[in-house]
Amino acid sequence: MIGARAALPVFPGIVAFGVITGVAMVASGIAPAVAMLISIVVFAGASMVAAAQLLASGTPGLLVVLTTLFINLRFMMYSASLRLHFSREPLGWRLLMAYLQADNVYGLTIMRYADKPDAPGERDFFMGAALVIWAAWQLAVAAGILIGAGVPASWRLEFSAPLAFIAMTIPLLRDRAMVGAAIVAGLTVVASNSLPFKLSIPLAALAGIGAGLALERK
């Protein structure tokens, strides 16, 4: 229950992003039932929005898969960070926790142990936060899918995907490295837009990461 209560403040953001994700997936041409299945299986909003945007622009399937895998690499870092707290849990529980891992779940959990880095993990706290966030996300995505399926194509809802990424990016622009990475990535994707197979997208991502790392070292 403590974990569930701790998750309540992040609900508005989860619901808003979930609805936008559902709309974006349907607008990209994904069937509503398939979109809902993807949401349940993948449970990763940023990669789902990215995949929807790439599919809507005609990007080859292999590049869509590679892009989503690249975006989801952060979960490996999350798991490594939490390993100290939950490594003694049975394998079944660790697999379930890995599936339920999300940005907000990680943030809430790691904040709980900020002052006690060597403390054993509280599985009930993690699961309480993760389950309510998972349920809220799935309901929000379902609502977005229903909205997207019922809106005329003339409304051009495919723009919801890039708008979602803009909304996610702006709060991250807190220092010189992040601003520099965003500018370099934006300029790169525009300059390389004529490349085949939508290669401008991974190229821009790599350029942005390189710029951010370079600025952090200065």
N, C-alpha and C positions, 0 to 999 in steps of 0.2 A: 504493500500500500504506500510505503514511503516513496518508492520509485515512481509510482503512478502519480502521486501528488507533485513530485518534483518536475514531472513532464508537463503539467498543465500550462505553465507560462509559454511554452513553445507551440502550443496548439494552433493559435491563429496563423502563424507562418506555415506550419505543416499543411493545414487545410487549404490555404490560399495556393501554395505551390502544388499541392496534389490536384486541385481542380484545374489549374493551368496545364499540368502535365497530361491529365486525361483529355482535355480539349485538344492539345497539341498532337497527341497520338492519333486521335480520330481524324484530325485535319490533315495528317500526313498520309492518310489512305489506309491505315490499319483498321481492320474490322473490330467493332466494339468488343466482341467476345475475346478475340486474340489480344487486344490491348489490355483487358482486365487480367487475362492469364499472364501476360508479361509482367504486369505490376505485381502480381502475387509471387511469381517465380523470382523475378529480379530484385524487387524492393530496393531500387536505387534511383532516386528522382533525377539527378543530374544526367546520368547516362541515358535514362529513358527519354528525356527532353532532347538530348544530343542526337540520339538515334532517330527520333521523330523528325527533327530538323533535317538530318542528312537524307533520310528516306524521301522527304518531301521535295528535296532538291535533286533527286535522281542519283544519289551517290551509290556506287557498287556495294553489294552486301558485305564483301570481305573488309572493305574500309570502314563500314559501319561497325562491324564486330570489333575490329582492332581499336577503333576510337573509343568505344564503350569500355573495352578492357583497360585501355590506358587511363580513362577517367576513374575507373574503379580501383586502380592500384593503391589509392589512399587507404583502402580498407586493410591492406596488408600492414601498413604502418600503424593503423588503429589497433589491430590484433597484437602486433609486437609490443605496443605500449601497454596493453591490458594483460599481457601474458603473465607478468609478475604477480598480478592479483588473482588470476583465475586458472593458472596452470594445473592446480590440483583437482579441478573439477573433473568428473567422469567425461569420457569422450563424447557420449551422447549429448550431454548438456553443452559442451563446448561447441559441438556442431550446430546445435540449435541457436546458441548465442551468436555464432558467426553469421548465421542466416539473418538474424534479427539486428545485426550491427547496422547502425546508421549514424550520420553526422551528429544529430542531436543526442542520440543514445550515448555515443562516445563522449561527447562534451559533458553531459550530465554525470556520467560515471567517473570520468577522470577528475572532474572538479571535486567530487566527493572524497577523493583520495589525495588531493593536492597537498595537504598537510601531513599525510601519513603514507608516503610512497611505498613502504614495504608492507603495508597492512594486507591481510588476506581479503579477497574480494567478497562482496555481499551479493550472492547470486540473486536473492529475492529483490534487491534494489534494482539490479540490472534488468531482470525479467519484468518487473513491474513497469519500469519506464519503457522498455522495449515493446511490450505487448500493447500498451495503450497507444504508443506512437504508431505501431504497425496498423492497428485497427483504424485509427484516425486517418492514416494515409490511404488505406484501401478504400474507405468510405468516400474520401475526398476525390480520389481518382475515379471511382465509379460515378460520382456526381458530375465530374468533368466529362467523362465519356458520354453520359446521357445528354449533357448540354451540347457537346460537340456533334453528336449524332442527330440532334434535333434542329440544328442551325443550318440555314441554307448555305450552299457552297459559295454563293456570291458575297458572303460576309468575310471571306478570305481569312479564316481563323488560323491558317498556317503561320501567320505572323506571331502567334502566341508563343511559339518556341523561342525565337530570338529575344522577344520581350522578357521571357522568363530568365534567360541567361543574363540579360542586362540588369534585371532586378537582383540576381544573385551576385553579380560582379561589383556593383556600386558599393555595397557595404564593406567589401574587401579592400578597397582602395584607401588604406590607412597610412601607408608609408611610401617612400620613394621607390622601393623595389617593386611593390605591387603596381603602382601607377606606371612605372617604366615598362613592366611586363605587359600590362594591358595595352599601352600605346604601341609597343613593338609588335605585339600579336595582331592588333588591328591593322596597322600599316602593312604587315606582311601578307595578311589574307587578302587585302585589296590589291596589292602589287602582284600577287601570284594567282589571282582569280582565274586567269586564262589557262592554267595548268589542267591537264586532263584528270579524270577520275576524282575530282574534288581534292586533289593533293594539297591544295592551298590550306586546308583546315589543319591536318597534322603538321604541316610545315610551319604554320603560324603558331601552333601550340609549342613546338620545339623552340622557335625563335623567342617566344615570350618567356619560356622557362629559362633559356640561356640569359636573356636580358635581366630577369629577376635575380638569378644567382650572381651575375656579375655586379649588379648594383648592391646586393647584400654584402659582398666582400669589400666594398669600398668604405 
